[in-house]
Amino acid sequence: ETGVTQTPRHLVMGMTNKKSLKCEQHLGHNAMYWYKQSAKKPLELMFVYSLEERVENNSVPSRFSPECPNSSHLFLHLHTLQPEDSALYLCASSQDLNRASGGRDTQYFGPGTRLTVL
Amino acid sequence: AQSVTQLDSHVSVSEGTPVLLRCNYSSSYSPSLFWYVQHPNKGLQLLLKYTSAATLVKGINGFEAEFKKSETSFHLTKPSAHMSDAAEYFCVVSDLGNNDMRFGAGTRLTVKP
């Protein structure tokens, strides 16, 4: 394992349910990320947090609501999802958002939560 | 803005033969480049990264990649494939100028016995 854990690993929910995905990193990192991975599509960056503040929200529908209570934990709250939201949701962390010399810092990924919306 | 193209969606090799996964990038500034591997039902694992030091980068599990600025390429190679190398591989580029990251669509590597 990479030091980034995600629970649950699998989740099946109806469109009217409310559920939450949890991510925890044990690496002492300051930045955390949510990605969506759908079949036959590149990874889509959803949210970015740095030092517990949201710094990016890439046009994600409001039925996805992130929460970062501290630098080690990141949640993704789900509400009234659609079947097309079924995907693998990946959490990642990095030491800092950007490297001192420029560019994004190296990201380390969790195993993902496989979400199926019925 | 930067972008990355993985030239093959699927590569199939026999065990013990060389692996070549191709990646081309475009970048306005000096890029950082990464290769990640994803095994079935697992997250992405960092294989190696280039961050403007040596152009030939060695990673885990015997993989290496060479940064070629003139060809805007960062191809991933391994001299001898192992069955456990079967997975999806992602090339990623990050511009030093705008702090964005772009993932390629992925290349699925199959290793035949």
Boltz contact constraints between the chains, C-beta under 6 A:
constraints:
  - contact:
      token1: [A, 42]
      token2: [B, 103]
      max_distance: 6.0
  - contact:
      token1: [A, 42]
      token2: [B, 105]
      max_distance: 6.0
  - contact:
      token1: [A, 43]
      token2: [B, 103]
      max_distance: 6.0
  - contact:
      token1: [A, 90]
      token2: [B, 43]
      max_distance: 6.0
  - contact:
      token1: [A, 98]
      token2: [B, 99]
      max_distance: 6.0
  - contact:
      token1: [A, 102]
      token2: [B, 96]
      max_distance: 6.0
  - contact:
      token1: [A, 103]
      token2: [B, 32]
      max_distance: 6.0
  - contact:
      token1: [A, 103]
      token2: [B, 94]
      max_distance: 6.0
  - contact:
      token1: [A, 103]
      token2: [B, 96]
      max_distance: 6.0
  - contact:
      token1: [A, 104]
      token2: [B, 94]
      max_distance: 6.0
  - contact:
      token1: [A, 104]
      token2: [B, 99]
      max_distance: 6.0
  - contact:
      token1: [A, 104]
      token2: [B, 101]
      max_distance: 6.0
  - contact:
      token1: [A, 106]
      token2: [B, 49]
      max_distance: 6.0
  - contact:
      token1: [A, 109]
      token2: [B, 43]
      max_distance: 6.0
  - contact:
      token1: [A, 109]
      token2: [B, 44]
      max_distance: 6.0
  - contact:
      token1: [A, 110]
      token2: [B, 43]
      max_distance: 6.0
  - contact:
      token1: [A, 111]
      token2: [B, 42]
      max_distance: 6.0
  - contact:
      token1: [A, 111]
      token2: [B, 43]
      max_distance: 6.0
  - contact:
      token1: [A, 112]
      token2: [B, 43]
      max_distance: 6.0
